[in-house]
Each structure stands twice: as structure tokens, then as C-alpha cells.
């Protein structure tokens, strides 16, 4: 990952900005044969700065992170050997960028949520560890661009466990997120038992993460809402 540009290359995934401002247009290419794609993100609307300012303590150090939760998406996906064109008018990308020495080796849960009232939420919760203080923070971006930041109950009530056949790691189908200071409570349901990415040659917790499509339903600031997004789980190794 670059220290002075929006760019990174793992060998299987290459991400880079194509404009001088390093944000107006971003390409992402995966050469992994199981999840191959060639996508371009063009952020629209306000950016979301995690923890309100774009930096916070994450495990053993500081993390800097921002999101473009409304990105115009174009390009192609390769599914079962066939190339599928993205229809931008019926699609949306959420671009997330995090860097810095912050890392939580004991694992974490994270959610990116788009509610039907126009609010976007990033949830970040580290698993308990003797090495660092647990973090449980929600960053909310409202339609006018302003941010609000609130602590989250650290117990997100995981239930409905399932075990990955590739890694033997346990993931969950349901959660419940409570943000008392914002009178917010959301039931989370994964729509499939999948979403794991791992290195098949060495499928350890350190090489594995699960990001799955999820739906959200409950109360936001005392008012009923629904939404959708991504639920992420990293098992501590």
C-alpha cells in the first residue's frame, strides 16, 4: 500500500486512483479467478470520516479511515466464467479506505449500513484483548453530510453459527446492534452463509475474513427503519 497515494497492490487485487486529487475516480481490479472484476468507483455526495475525524485508536495503534458511501460504479464482474457488465443506474459502490499502524489481532466485527432514511453508519468493534483497549464506535453520516459518533454496546448478540468448510472458522447469521445514546437498535440478518475470503493454501484466521450481504431492521433515533449493507467478521488468530 502506498504511503502518499490512494494505491495498493496485493498481487491479486490492485487499487489505484486515476485522478490527480487521488479520490475522484478509483480503479479496482481483481485477478483472483474466483472473484475476478474490473471496477471503477466515482465517489458522489459527502464523504464519511470514521470516528468523526477520520482517525482513531484501532487495536495496537492509530488507524486513518474514510468512506465514500455513494459511489457511481461501472465495470465488469466475472461470474462462472462469464463477463457481466455492471449497470450503474441500478448499482452502487461503497468505497472504504483504511491505513496506518492500527491493527486488532484479536479480531473484530464491522458493519457498513445504508438506512432507508438516508443515514449511513459504520460500526467498528474490536474483540476483547489483553493487548489493547476494546473499541466499539459507530460513525453516522446524515444526508446533509454532518457526522455523529456514538459508543456501541460491545455485546452484539451473535447467533445462528455456521462453520466455513474452507477454514473451519465459525461465523454467524444474526446480530443485534444497540446504540443507546442514539436510541438505536438494529437486528442484523445475513442473507447467505458465505462471503469468506481466505488464502486456500494457508487458510488460517490471519489470512481469512468474512464480508457478507446483510439486511438491517429496527429503530433509529426512536423511529422504525430498514436498511442493507455488509457485515464483516474477522476471527482472532
C-alpha positions as CSV (number, residue, x, y, z in Angstrom):
1,X,0.0,0.0,0.0
2,X,1.3,3.5,-0.9
3,X,2.1,6.0,1.8
4,X,1.4,9.0,-0.3
5,X,-1.4,8.0,-2.8
6,X,-4.6,6.1,-3.0
7,X,-3.0,2.9,-4.3
8,X,-2.3,-0.7,-3.3
9,X,-1.4,-4.0,-4.9
10,X,-1.5,-7.4,-3.3
11,X,-0.8,-9.3,-6.4
12,X,-4.4,-10.4,-6.7
13,X,-6.1,-7.1,-6.1
14,X,-4.9,-3.8,-7.5
15,X,-6.5,-0.5,-6.4
16,X,-5.4,2.9,-7.6
17,X,-6.7,6.5,-8.1
18,X,-6.7,7.7,-11.7
19,X,-7.1,11.4,-11.0
20,X,-4.6,13.9,-9.5
21,X,-6.8,14.6,-6.4
22,X,-6.4,10.8,-5.6
23,X,-10.2,10.4,-5.0
24,X,-12.5,11.4,-7.9
25,X,-12.0,8.2,-9.8
26,X,-10.6,4.9,-8.4
27,X,-10.0,1.6,-10.3
28,X,-10.1,-1.8,-8.6
29,X,-9.0,-5.0,-10.5
30,X,-9.1,-8.5,-9.0
31,X,-7.3,-11.2,-10.9
32,X,-8.4,-13.9,-8.4
33,X,-10.2,-16.4,-10.7
34,X,-13.0,-17.0,-8.1
35,X,-13.8,-13.3,-7.7
36,X,-12.5,-11.5,-10.8
37,X,-13.7,-8.0,-11.5
38,X,-12.6,-4.7,-13.1
39,X,-14.5,-1.8,-11.4
40,X,-14.3,1.9,-11.3
41,X,-15.6,3.9,-8.4
42,X,-16.5,7.6,-8.7
43,X,-17.5,9.0,-5.3
44,X,-20.6,11.1,-5.2
45,X,-22.0,13.0,-2.2
46,X,-20.3,13.7,1.1
47,X,-17.5,11.5,2.5
48,X,-17.8,9.7,5.8
49,X,-14.8,10.1,8.2
50,X,-14.7,7.3,10.6
51,X,-14.9,8.3,14.3
52,X,-15.9,11.8,13.0
53,X,-12.4,13.0,12.1
54,X,-11.0,10.0,10.1
55,X,-8.7,8.7,12.8
56,X,-9.0,6.6,16.0
57,X,-7.2,4.0,18.0
58,X,-7.7,0.6,16.5
59,X,-6.1,-2.2,18.4
60,X,-2.4,-1.7,18.7
61,X,-2.2,1.7,17.0
62,X,-3.8,4.5,15.1
63,X,-6.0,3.9,12.0
64,X,-6.9,6.5,9.5
65,X,-10.1,5.7,7.6
66,X,-12.6,7.4,5.3
67,X,-15.5,6.1,3.2
68,X,-17.3,7.2,0.0
69,X,-20.7,5.5,0.7
70,X,-22.3,6.6,-2.5
71,X,-20.0,5.8,-5.5
72,X,-21.1,5.6,-9.1
73,X,-20.0,2.1,-10.2
74,X,-19.0,0.9,-13.6
75,X,-17.1,-2.0,-15.0
76,X,-17.4,-5.8,-15.1
77,X,-17.6,-8.9,-12.9
78,X,-16.7,-12.4,-14.0
79,X,-19.2,-15.0,-12.7
80,X,-18.8,-18.7,-13.5
81,X,-16.5,-17.7,-16.4
82,X,-18.9,-15.2,-17.9
83,X,-18.4,-11.5,-18.1
84,X,-21.2,-9.5,-16.6
85,X,-21.5,-5.7,-17.1
86,X,-22.4,-3.5,-14.1
87,X,-25.5,-1.4,-14.7
88,X,-24.5,1.8,-13.0
89,X,-28.1,3.1,-12.8
90,X,-29.1,0.0,-10.8
91,X,-25.8,-0.3,-8.8
92,X,-23.9,1.5,-6.1
93,X,-20.4,1.1,-4.6
94,X,-19.3,1.9,-1.1
95,X,-15.5,2.7,-1.2
96,X,-13.7,2.3,2.1
97,X,-10.0,3.2,2.7
98,X,-8.1,2.5,5.9
99,X,-4.4,2.7,6.6
100,X,-1.9,3.2,9.4
101,X,-0.3,1.0,12.1
102,X,-3.6,0.3,13.8
103,X,-4.5,-3.4,13.8
104,X,-6.6,-5.6,16.0
105,X,-5.0,-9.1,16.0
106,X,-7.8,-10.5,18.4
107,X,-10.3,-9.9,15.6
108,X,-13.3,-7.6,15.1
109,X,-16.8,-7.1,13.9
110,X,-17.7,-4.3,11.4
111,X,-20.8,-3.2,9.6
112,X,-21.4,-0.7,6.8
113,X,-25.1,0.2,6.8
114,X,-27.4,2.2,4.5
115,X,-30.7,3.0,6.1
116,X,-33.9,3.9,4.3
117,X,-33.9,7.4,6.0
118,X,-30.7,8.3,4.1
119,X,-28.3,7.8,7.1
120,X,-25.1,5.8,6.5
121,X,-23.5,4.1,9.5
122,X,-20.0,2.5,10.0
123,X,-19.8,0.1,13.0
124,X,-16.4,-0.9,14.3
125,X,-16.0,-3.2,17.3
126,X,-12.7,-5.0,18.3
127,X,-12.9,-8.3,20.1
128,X,-11.7,-8.2,23.8
129,X,-7.9,-8.4,24.2
130,X,-5.3,-8.1,26.9
131,X,-3.1,-6.2,24.5
132,X,-5.3,-3.1,24.0
133,X,-8.5,-1.4,25.0
134,X,-11.6,-2.6,23.3
135,X,-13.1,-0.2,20.7
136,X,-16.8,0.0,20.0
137,X,-17.7,3.0,17.9
138,X,-20.4,4.0,15.4
139,X,-20.0,6.8,12.9
140,X,-23.2,8.1,11.4
141,X,-23.3,10.3,8.3
142,X,-26.6,12.2,7.7
143,X,-27.9,13.3,4.2
144,X,-26.6,16.8,4.8
145,X,-23.1,15.5,5.4
146,X,-22.8,16.1,9.1
147,X,-21.5,13.3,11.3
148,X,-22.5,12.0,14.7
149,X,-20.4,9.5,16.7
150,X,-21.7,7.2,19.5
151,X,-20.4,4.3,21.5
152,X,-22.0,0.8,20.9
153,X,-22.9,-1.9,23.3
154,X,-20.0,-4.4,22.9
155,X,-22.3,-7.4,23.0
156,X,-23.8,-7.6,19.6
157,X,-25.6,-10.9,20.4
158,X,-24.2,-13.2,17.6
159,X,-26.4,-16.2,16.9
160,X,-27.1,-18.8,14.2
161,X,-23.5,-20.0,14.0
162,X,-22.2,-21.7,10.9
163,X,-18.7,-23.2,10.1
164,X,-16.7,-22.5,6.9
165,X,-15.8,-25.7,5.1
166,X,-12.6,-24.0,3.9
167,X,-11.2,-22.7,7.2
168,X,-13.2,-24.3,9.9
169,X,-13.9,-20.9,11.3
170,X,-17.2,-20.0,12.9
171,X,-19.4,-17.2,11.6
172,X,-22.9,-16.0,12.5
173,X,-26.1,-15.4,10.6
174,X,-27.6,-12.9,13.0
175,X,-26.6,-10.0,15.3
176,X,-28.2,-7.2,17.3
177,X,-26.6,-3.8,17.4
178,X,-27.6,-1.4,20.2
179,X,-26.6,2.3,20.3
180,X,-28.3,3.5,23.4
181,X,-27.2,7.2,23.3
182,X,-28.9,7.5,19.8
183,X,-32.0,5.4,20.8
184,X,-31.0,3.0,18.0
185,X,-31.4,-0.8,17.9
186,X,-30.9,-2.9,14.7
187,X,-31.5,-6.6,14.1
188,X,-29.0,-7.9,11.5
189,X,-29.6,-10.9,9.3
190,X,-27.0,-12.3,6.8
191,X,-28.8,-13.4,3.6
192,X,-26.4,-16.3,2.9
193,X,-23.8,-18.4,4.7
194,X,-20.9,-17.1,2.6
195,X,-18.7,-14.1,2.0
196,X,-15.5,-15.6,3.3
197,X,-12.2,-14.6,1.7
198,X,-9.2,-16.8,2.6
199,X,-5.9,-18.0,1.2
200,X,-6.7,-21.6,0.4
201,X,-3.0,-22.6,0.6
202,X,-2.9,-21.3,4.2
203,X,-6.5,-20.8,5.5
204,X,-5.6,-19.5,8.9
205,X,-7.5,-16.9,10.8
206,X,-4.8,-14.4,9.9
207,X,-5.5,-15.0,6.2
208,X,-9.3,-15.1,6.4
209,X,-12.1,-12.6,6.7
210,X,-15.8,-12.7,6.1
211,X,-17.8,-9.9,4.4
212,X,-21.4,-10.8,3.8
213,X,-24.5,-9.0,2.5
214,X,-26.9,-8.3,5.3
215,X,-30.2,-6.6,6.0
216,X,-31.0,-4.4,9.0
217,X,-34.3,-3.6,10.7
218,X,-35.2,-1.9,13.9
219,X,-35.3,1.6,15.4
220,X,-33.1,4.6,14.6
221,X,-33.4,7.6,17.0
222,X,-36.7,6.1,18.1
223,X,-38.2,5.7,14.6
224,X,-38.7,2.4,12.7
225,X,-36.1,1.9,9.8
226,X,-34.9,-0.8,7.5
227,X,-31.6,-1.0,5.6
228,X,-28.9,-3.1,4.0
229,X,-25.2,-3.3,3.9
230,X,-22.2,-5.6,4.7
231,X,-21.5,-7.4,7.9
232,X,-17.8,-8.2,8.5
233,X,-16.2,-10.7,10.9
234,X,-12.5,-11.2,11.5
235,X,-11.8,-14.1,13.8
236,X,-8.8,-13.5,16.1
237,X,-5.8,-15.6,15.4
